[in-house]
Amino acid sequence: MFLKILFLVLAYLIGAIPFGFLFGKMKGVDIRTMGSNNIGATNTGRILGKKYAIFTYILDMIKGGIFVFLFRFCIIPVNYCVLSPMLYGFVAVVGHTFPIYLGFKGGKSVACGSGAIAGYCPWMLPILMIIFFIIKKLSSLVSLGSLISTLICFVMVLATSLIKQEFLISVIDYPASVLWPVNYWCVIFTFLIVLIIFIRHASNIKRILNHTEKPINY
């Protein structure tokens, strides 16, 4: 029980690490007071440049997916997992959104949430990234690409759960009985992650509908 609680706490504490904020501090700026005042990859790139946007996105993905991946593929024994590996992705997203290190004022959780999905269903990530970049290319709106790809992600997880077919099992030499299934717990925690992302993008959604959302050109 102690280890079960410890892994949940670690998922939150790692998820709460504000990499965008830390990169800003390295460059002598507080990105929370500039641009959109957000600590995520988009605003980090807006303030510090494309390179730091990429670094922030990758690190936020890793922190969202690390425990999901370790439990999903039983690298950490199943006995220590509570309900579903995706729970740890959800907890990491909560950490990113409400980080204890920054007074519980964090980011919008797209990168962290995509990391959780990548940890559970790695085959989904390239599909969702392609969708994101197509929408971003056509609209120049990172927020629109993020929201649509997030919604499609939930549909894919739900469909995978309903048809009870995890495509990863058929392409890797791994005992199917050992892998965690894409089940209703996975769907529930994915839905909660999607809900957080949409709530955190409420202002972006209003600007998109009003055609006042600012494009990102980097």
N, C-alpha and C positions, 0 to 999 in steps of 0.2 A: 504493500500500500504506500509506503514511503517513496519508493521509486516511481510509482504511478503518479503521485502528486509532484514529485521532483521534475519529471519529464514535462508535465503540463506547465509548471512554473518556468522551466527553462525555455519552453516554446514561446511563452509570453515575453520573457526578458530578452531573448534573442530577437524576436519579432519587433520589439520596441527600440532596437538600436537604430537611431536616425542617421543613416549613412549620408543622405543629402545634406543634412545640417552639418555633419562632421566635415564633409568636403568643403562646405562653405567656410567653416571655421579655419580650415587649413589655408584657405585663400584670403582669410581676414575679413570675411563678410558673414552676416547673419541672413540667410536666404528667407527666413521667416518675416523679414521686414522689406522684402523686395519682390518685384514681380507679382505673382498671385499669392505670396506669403505662405506657400506650401513647401513641405520638405521632400516632396516626391521627385521622381526623375525628370518630369516635364519642367518644373520650375527650376530645378538644379541646372538643367541644360540651358534654360532661358537666361540664367544669371551667370553660370560658369562656363557654358559651352557644351557642345555635343559630346565630347569625350567624357565629361563628368556625368552627363545624362545616362550614357551607356553603362558606366561603372555603377552608378546608383541603381539603375534598373536591375542589373545582374545581381548585385549584392542583396537588394530587396527581394528578388526572386529566391535566392538561396536561403535566406532566413525564413521565407514563407514555406519552403518545400523540404527543408532538411529533415525534420522529424517525420513528416508525411512519408518521404521516401524510405527512411530507415525502418519505419514500422510496416509500410506497405509491402516491402520485399523481405520482411522478417530479419533484417540485419540486427535490429533490436528485437529480442524475443517477444512473441505474441502476448505472453502473460502480463507484460508491463503496459500494454496498450488499452486505453479506455475507449470503449464503444467503436471507434473507427480511427484509422490513421488521419482521416480528413479533419477530425476534431482538432488535431495539433496545428493544422493549417489555419483553421478558424481562430484558434487562440493566438497564433502568430499575427494574423490580420488584426485582431483586437489590440494586440500589442503595438502594431504599427499605427493604428488609428488613434489609440489612446496610450502613448508611450509614457511610462512613469518618469523617464529621464527628462522630459520636456513639459512637465505639468499636465500630462494627458492631452496635449494638443498635437496631433500628428498628421499623417498624410491621408491620401484617398484610397490607398490599398490596392491599386490595380496590379502593380508589379508583385507585391507580396502575395496577392490572391492568385496570380498566374503561376507563381512558384509552387503554391499548394497544389494546383491542378497538375502541374508538370510532375510533381512528386508522386501523385497518385496515378495519373494516366499520361505518361510521357508522350504518347502518340498524338494527343490532342494539341500539344503546344505548337508544333509547326503549322497545323491547320489554322489555329487561332491567330498566330502571328501573321500568316499570309492575309487573312481577313482584315486584321488591323491595318497592315501596311497598304492594302488596296484602298480602304476607306480613307486612311490618312492622306494617301496620294491624291485621291479624287477631291477631297474636301479641305485638306490642310488643317483639319481639326483633330488633334490628338484625343480630345475628350469624346468626340463622336465615335472614333475608331475603338476607343477603350470600352465604351458603353455597349456598342453593338457586338463586339467580340465577347464581352462578358456575358451578355444575354445568350448568345449562341453557345457559349461554353456550358451554361446551365442546361440548355436544351439537349446538348450532346450527352452530358452526364445522366440526365433523366432518361433519355432514349437507351443508353447503354445499360442502365439499371433495369428498364422494363423488358428489354429483349434478353437480359441475362447473358450477354456475350461481351467479354472483355477481350478486345482484339489483341492485346499485348500477349495474352497466353499462347496464342497460336503462332507467334513469331519468335518466341524465345524458348530455349531449352530449360524450362523451369517447371517443377511439379505444380500443376494448377491447384491442387488441394492445399498448398502452402500459402498461396497468395491470398490477400484479402480481396473479397469480391467488391464490385461496384454495387452496393446495396442501398437500402433506404437511408441509412445513416450517412452515407457518402452524399446522397442527394440533399438531405436536410442541411448538412454543414456547408455544402456548396451553395445552396440557396441562401443561407445566412451570410456567406461571404459576398454573394452577388447583391444582397439587400444592403449591406454596409457600403459597397461601392456605389450603388445608385443613390443612397442617402447622402453620401459624401459629395456626390456630383450634382446635388440638387440645383445649385446656382449655375453650374455649367449647362444643365438641361434647360433651365429658363432662358439662358443666353442663346442656346442653340435654337430654341423655338422662336425667339425674338430676332434671330439672325444677327446677334451682336457678339457672338463668341469669337475671340481673337484667334486667328490662325497661327500655327507654329511652322516656321519655315526652315528650321535647322534639320 
